[in-house]
Amino acid sequence: MTVWRDHAAWRDAAAAARAADTILSLDGRPLAGICGLCSASAGFNAALDHADAREGLACLACGCNARQRAVGSVLKQRMRGRVRPRIRLTEQASRLYLALRRLFPRTSGSEFVVSATKRLRLSFWLLRKGMPELVRHEDVTALGFKDGTLDAVVSLDVLEHVPNASLALAELARVIAPGGVFVGTVPFYEDAPESCRIAELSSDGQVMFSGKPEYHGDPLGGGVPCFHHFGWSLLRDLRDAGFRDAAAHRVQDADGGLPHGIWVIVAER
């Protein structure tokens, strides 16, 4: 894992970092390795079911994909030495939530799902996975925690879908205690010094794109509009929101089923 804090440093190292990515010859056989999240040696699903390297290579034990495992491995490092850390994950009906609950029992989660019927259906999914609890609805711009009460907030590919991302960053900084961390992912535009807003909400709540409309697949069903293309200025925005420091970590571990670098954003409170 290598850490960068600005675009200039990454630009100078980009060619070497990209060259280090392992080119896989995927033939359907499991990729051998030890999961950095659940520590199992079951290997990883190397079927060609995802064109995006972030979404494939699911651990055959915990079921988490490359992006989830990269975040989980960083979180484990950051929580080392903490006794029963309190962690919030901005998803709940997911393999990652199940894995984090096993590691950190005080992990809680939520989904941005307004429909009570859909939340009930997702709660049944959790029950079938051995986690009997109700799925909660929560907005990342209005987290239901007092100031400085969490050791970590974890959020994967959520911020790009939030119209007011600045408000979300400030809310993350508000609920994390000094010394705590935000660990997350966004589709990171590593060659872009500045982030770009590609959509706005109109006064009547309609999504107005500045160019070609962009929707991302939602694992809970349906496409979700994308409002931001995040570049390196995201790190500056995190600092401006109240974090002491922010950096982009490129997590790569061929032996751990992460042959391609996965960008993980870490902000320290």
C-alpha positions in Angstrom: 0.0 0.0 0.0 1.3 3.4 -1.0 0.0 6.8 0.2 -0.2 10.1 -1.7 -1.5 13.4 -0.5 -1.6 15.4 -3.7 -1.8 15.1 -7.5 1.8 16.2 -8.1 3.3 13.4 -6.1 1.0 10.9 -7.8 1.8 12.2 -11.3 5.5 11.6 -10.7 4.9 8.1 -9.5 1.9 7.0 -11.7 3.7 5.2 -14.4 5.7 3.0 -12.0 2.6 2.3 -9.8 0.5 1.3 -12.8 3.2 -0.9 -14.2 3.2 -2.8 -10.9 -0.4 -3.9 -11.4 -0.4 -7.6 -12.1 -1.9 -8.8 -15.3 -4.1 -11.8 -14.6 -4.8 -14.6 -17.0 -8.3 -15.4 -15.7 -9.4 -18.9 -16.7 -12.2 -19.4 -14.1 -10.0 -21.1 -11.5 -9.9 -19.4 -8.1 -7.1 -17.0 -7.5 -5.0 -18.2 -4.6 -4.3 -15.9 -1.6 -5.3 -14.9 1.9 -8.1 -12.4 2.4 -6.9 -9.2 4.1 -10.4 -8.8 5.6 -11.5 -12.2 6.9 -8.0 -13.8 6.9 -9.3 -16.9 5.1 -7.1 -18.7 2.6 -10.1 -20.0 0.5 -9.0 -17.9 -2.5 -10.9 -15.5 -4.8 -13.4 -15.9 -7.5 -11.5 -15.1 -10.7 -14.4 -15.6 -13.1 -14.8 -12.8 -15.7 -18.0 -11.5 -14.2 -16.9 -7.9 -13.7 -15.0 -5.7 -16.1 -14.1 -3.4 -13.3 -11.3 -4.8 -11.2 -12.7 -3.1 -8.1 -16.0 -5.1 -8.2 -14.6 -8.6 -8.9 -12.4 -11.1 -7.1 -14.8 -11.9 -4.4 -13.3 -13.8 -1.4 -14.7 -17.4 -1.5 -15.0 -17.3 2.3 -16.5 -13.9 3.2 -17.8 -13.0 -0.2 -16.4 -9.5 -0.2 -15.1 -8.1 -3.5 -11.8 -6.4 -4.2 -13.0 -2.9 -3.3 -14.6 -4.1 0.0 -11.5 -6.1 1.0 -9.2 -3.2 0.3 -11.3 -0.9 2.5 -11.5 -3.6 5.2 -7.8 -4.2 5.3 -7.1 -0.5 5.7 -9.7 -0.2 8.5 -8.2 -3.2 10.3 -4.9 -1.5 10.3 -6.4 1.8 11.6 -8.4 0.1 14.4 -5.4 -2.0 15.6 -5.0 -1.5 19.4 -8.4 0.0 19.9 -10.7 -1.8 22.3 -14.2 -2.4 20.9 -14.2 0.5 18.4 -17.4 2.0 17.5 -17.8 2.0 13.7 -20.5 3.2 11.3 -20.9 1.7 7.8 -23.1 3.5 5.3 -24.4 0.2 4.1 -26.0 -2.7 6.0 -27.5 -5.4 3.8 -24.1 -6.3 2.4 -21.3 -8.9 2.7 -19.0 -6.2 4.0 -21.3 -5.3 6.8 -21.4 -9.0 7.9 -17.6 -9.3 7.7 -17.1 -6.1 9.8 -19.6 -7.2 12.4 -17.6 -10.3 12.9 -14.4 -8.4 13.4 -15.8 -5.4 15.2 -19.0 -6.2 17.1 -19.9 -2.6 17.7 -20.2 -1.9 14.0 -23.5 -0.5 13.0 -24.9 0.1 9.5 -27.7 1.8 7.5 -29.0 2.1 4.0 -30.3 5.1 2.1 -33.6 3.3 1.5 -36.8 5.3 2.2 -39.3 2.5 1.5 -40.2 0.5 4.7 -41.2 -2.4 2.6 -37.8 -2.6 0.9 -36.0 -2.2 4.3 -38.0 -5.1 5.6 -37.0 -7.2 2.6 -33.4 -6.4 3.2 -33.8 -7.2 6.9 -35.0 -10.7 5.9 -31.8 -11.0 3.8 -29.8 -10.2 7.0 -31.8 -12.7 9.0 -31.0 -15.4 6.4 -27.3 -14.6 6.8 -27.6 -15.0 10.6 -27.8 -11.3 11.5 -31.3 -10.7 13.0 -31.7 -6.9 12.9 -33.8 -4.3 11.1 -32.2 -2.3 8.3 -32.1 1.4 9.2 -32.6 4.3 6.9 -30.0 7.1 7.1 -28.8 10.1 5.1 -25.0 10.7 5.1 -25.7 14.4 5.3 -27.7 13.9 8.6 -26.1 11.2 10.6 -27.9 10.3 13.8 -24.9 10.5 16.2 -23.7 13.0 18.7 -20.5 15.0 18.0 -17.3 12.9 18.2 -18.8 9.6 19.2 -17.5 7.3 16.5 -14.0 5.8 16.0 -14.5 5.3 12.3 -17.0 5.9 9.5 -16.7 3.6 6.4 -18.5 4.5 3.2 -18.0 2.9 -0.2 -19.0 4.6 -3.4 -21.6 6.8 -1.8 -20.3 10.4 -1.8 -20.5 10.7 -5.6 -24.2 10.3 -5.4 -24.8 13.0 -2.8 -25.8 16.4 -4.3 -24.3 18.4 -1.5 -21.0 16.4 -0.9 -19.5 19.2 1.2 -22.3 18.8 3.7 -21.7 15.1 3.8 -17.9 15.6 4.5 -18.7 18.1 7.3 -21.1 15.6 8.8 -18.5 12.8 8.7 -16.0 15.1 10.5 -18.6 16.0 13.1 -19.4 12.5 14.3 -15.9 11.1 14.3 -13.9 11.5 17.5 -10.4 13.1 17.5 -8.0 10.4 16.4 -10.7 8.6 14.6 -10.8 8.1 10.8 -13.0 8.1 7.7 -12.2 5.2 5.4 -13.9 5.1 2.0 -14.0 4.8 -1.7 -15.3 6.8 -4.6 -14.7 6.3 -8.3 -11.4 8.2 -8.1 -10.2 10.1 -11.1 -6.5 9.7 -10.4 -5.3 12.0 -13.2 -7.7 14.9 -12.3 -6.2 17.5 -10.0 -9.7 18.9 -9.3 -13.0 17.3 -8.8 -15.8 18.1 -11.2 -19.5 18.5 -10.6 -21.5 16.9 -13.4 -25.1 17.3 -12.1 -27.2 19.6 -9.9 -30.6 19.3 -8.2 -33.2 21.8 -9.5 -35.5 23.6 -7.1 -38.2 21.0 -7.7 -35.8 18.1 -7.0 -35.0 17.1 -10.6 -31.5 16.0 -11.5 -30.0 18.3 -14.1 -26.8 17.0 -15.8 -24.3 19.3 -17.3 -23.5 16.8 -20.0 -24.3 13.2 -20.7 -26.4 11.7 -17.9 -24.5 9.3 -15.7 -26.1 6.6 -13.5 -24.3 4.0 -11.5 -25.6 0.5 -10.8 -27.0 0.1 -7.3 -26.5 -3.3 -5.6 -30.0 -2.8 -4.0 -31.5 -2.3 -7.4 -31.8 0.5 -10.0 -29.5 3.2 -11.3 -28.4 6.1 -9.1 -27.5 9.5 -10.5 -23.9 10.5 -10.2 -23.2 14.2 -9.2 -19.4 14.3 -8.9 -16.3 13.1 -10.5 -13.8 13.2 -7.6 -10.2 14.1 -8.2 -7.3 15.0 -5.9 -9.1 18.1 -4.6 -11.3 15.7 -2.6 -8.4 15.5 -0.1 -8.4 19.3 0.3 -12.2 19.3 0.7 -11.9 16.7 3.5 -9.3 18.9 5.3 -11.5 21.9 4.8 -14.5 20.0 6.3 -12.6 19.5 9.6 -10.3 16.5 9.2 -6.7 16.9 10.4 -5.2 15.1 7.4 -6.4 13.2 4.3 -4.6 10.9 1.8 -5.3 8.6 -1.1 -4.0 5.1 -0.4 -3.4 2.8 -3.4 -3.9 -0.7 -1.9 -2.3 -3.5 -3.9 -1.5 -7.0 -2.6 -1.2 -9.7 -5.2 -0.9 -12.4 -2.5 -4.1 -11.0 -0.9 -6.2 -11.1 -4.0 -5.6 -7.4 -4.9 -3.4 -7.6 -8.0 -4.6 -4.2 -9.2 -4.2 -1.0 -7.1 -7.5 0.0 -5.4 -7.9 3.6 -4.3 -9.0 4.0 -0.7 -9.5 7.5 0.8 -8.4 7.9 4.4 -9.1 11.1 6.5 -7.9 11.4 10.0 -9.8 13.4 12.6 
